Every structure is written in structure tokens, then in C-alpha cells.
Amino acid sequence: MKKHILVSFFVMGILFLLLVSCSDTTQQKAEKVEAAKIELQEAQHNLSKAKQDSADEYTAFKNAADAKLAANDKIIADLNIKMKSDRAAIRQQYQKDINTMLEKNKSLQDKVDNYKKTSSDDWASFKLSFNKDMDALGKSISGIANKNIKENK
């Protein structure tokens, strides 16, 4: 009987220790909830900061692109004014090239004006494509200017 009572107390003691050690106290639960709230606030702050940075980057890119496109318009207009040739065929080809460059410049302006913000991968792809097209247009303008100079010598 003593053995039975001792075993019963021993088993109840172990169950009591398991029960007490497994359950969190109210204070521990409150601390975990508070820590989760702080992490959530930090995540929301980081998200809003990332959105603001993205918007600032787009605005800076758009302003730089607008300045380059305006400069291209001026250069193309100057080329149109300076276009001199006695031969009508050459004048027609220059005019056709200049009109093509004006259309491409307008297309790039529309592309940057109508860009809708999506994922960061799409943004990187857009910038790469836009800059590639802008470089190609710049090379076309330089080519026409050099060609015009050579023709008039």
C-alpha cells in the first residue's frame, strides 16, 4: 500500500511539473504578442519606405528621361533647319530620317509617360529597354548629323 501511494504521488508530481512547465504564463503570452506587434509595425514601416523609394526612383528616372527627350527634340529640330542639299533625293531621305527620329522620340515619351508601376523585375526590364531604345535614337541622331556634315563638304 505504501508502495502504491508513493507511486501515485510520484506520477502526480511528474504530471504537475509537466503541466506547469508546458504552459506559458499570461505574462509570457503578452510579451510574445507585444513582440509580434512590434515586428508587424517594423514590416509595415519598411514596406512604406520601399514604396516611397520606388516612387522617388521612378520620378528621378522620368525627369531625366524627359530632359533627354526634350534635348533630342531640339537636336532633331536643329538638324531639320540645317539640312542643306541641292539634290532633292538627299533632302527627301533626310526628311524621312528626321521624321522617323521624331516618331521614335515621341514613342519613347509616350512609353515613359504611360508606364504603370508593377513589380521591381518589370521596372528593371522597363528601364533597360527604355535606355537601350534611347541609346539607339541617340546613335541615329548622331549618324544623321555626321551624314549631313559629310554631304555638305
C-alpha positions in Angstrom: 0.0 0.0 0.0 2.9 2.4 0.8 4.4 1.5 -2.5 1.1 2.3 -4.3 0.8 5.7 -2.5 4.4 6.6 -3.3 4.0 5.7 -7.0 0.7 7.7 -7.1 2.4 10.8 -5.6 5.4 10.3 -7.9 3.2 10.2 -11.0 1.1 13.1 -9.9 4.3 15.1 -9.2 5.6 14.4 -12.7 2.2 15.3 -14.3 2.1 18.6 -12.2 5.6 19.5 -13.4 4.8 18.8 -17.0 1.6 20.8 -16.8 3.3 23.8 -15.2 6.4 23.7 -17.4 4.5 23.4 -20.7 2.1 26.2 -20.3 3.1 29.8 -20.8 2.2 32.3 -18.3 -0.1 35.1 -19.1 2.9 37.5 -19.0 4.9 35.4 -21.4 2.0 35.3 -23.8 1.6 39.1 -23.6 5.3 39.5 -24.2 5.1 37.3 -27.4 2.0 39.3 -28.6 3.8 42.6 -28.0 6.9 41.4 -29.8 4.8 40.3 -32.8 3.1 43.7 -32.9 6.5 45.4 -32.9 7.7 43.2 -35.8 4.5 43.9 -37.7 5.0 47.7 -37.3 8.6 47.4 -38.5 7.5 45.4 -41.5 4.8 48.0 -42.4 7.3 50.8 -42.0 9.8 49.0 -44.2 7.1 48.4 -46.8 6.0 52.1 -46.9 9.7 53.2 -47.1 10.3 50.8 -50.0 7.2 52.1 -51.8 8.4 55.7 -51.3 11.9 54.8 -52.5 10.4 53.2 -55.6 8.3 56.3 -56.3 11.3 58.6 -55.9 13.4 56.4 -58.2 10.6 56.5 -60.9 10.3 60.3 -60.6 14.0 60.8 -60.9 14.1 58.4 -63.9 11.2 60.1 -65.6 12.7 63.6 -65.1 16.0 62.5 -66.6 14.2 60.8 -69.5 12.1 63.9 -70.1 15.2 66.1 -70.2 16.9 63.7 -72.7 13.8 63.5 -74.9 13.5 67.4 -74.9 17.2 67.6 -75.9 16.6 65.1 -78.7 13.7 67.2 -80.0 15.9 70.3 -80.0 18.7 68.5 -81.8 16.3 67.0 -84.4 14.7 70.4 -85.0 18.2 71.9 -85.5 19.1 69.1 -87.9 15.9 69.9 -89.8 16.9 73.5 -90.1 20.5 72.8 -91.1 19.6 70.2 -93.7 21.1 71.5 -96.9 21.4 69.7 -100.1 21.0 70.6 -103.7 19.7 67.2 -104.5 16.1 66.5 -103.9 16.6 62.8 -103.3 19.0 63.5 -100.5 16.7 66.1 -98.9 13.8 63.6 -99.1 15.9 60.9 -97.4 17.0 63.3 -94.6 13.4 64.4 -94.1 12.3 60.8 -93.9 15.0 60.0 -91.4 14.2 63.1 -89.3 10.5 62.2 -89.3 11.4 58.6 -88.2 13.5 60.0 -85.3 10.7 62.4 -84.3 8.3 59.5 -84.2 10.7 57.4 -82.2 11.3 60.2 -79.8 7.5 60.7 -79.4 7.1 56.9 -78.9 9.7 57.0 -76.1 8.0 59.9 -74.5 4.7 58.1 -74.5 6.3 55.0 -73.2 7.8 56.8 -70.2 4.6 58.8 -69.6 2.3 55.8 -69.7 4.4 53.4 -67.6 2.4 51.7 -64.9 4.3 50.7 -61.8 4.3 46.9 -61.3 6.9 44.6 -59.8 10.6 45.5 -59.4 11.5 43.0 -62.1 9.2 44.7 -64.6 10.7 48.1 -63.6 14.2 46.9 -64.2 13.2 45.4 -67.6 11.4 48.7 -68.5 14.5 50.8 -67.6 16.8 48.5 -69.6 14.5 48.5 -72.6 14.0 52.3 -72.5 17.7 53.1 -72.1 18.5 50.8 -75.0 15.9 52.5 -77.2 17.2 55.9 -76.1 20.8 55.0 -76.9 19.7 53.7 -80.4 17.9 57.0 -81.0 21.0 59.0 -79.9 23.1 57.0 -82.3 20.6 57.6 -85.1 20.7 61.4 -84.5 24.5 61.4 -84.4 24.6 59.4 -87.7 22.3 61.8 -89.4 24.2 64.8 -88.2 27.5 63.3 -89.4 26.0 62.3 -92.7 24.6 65.8 -93.2 28.1 67.3 -92.5 29.8 64.9 -94.9 27.2 65.6 -97.6 27.7 69.4 -97.3 31.5 69.4 -97.5 
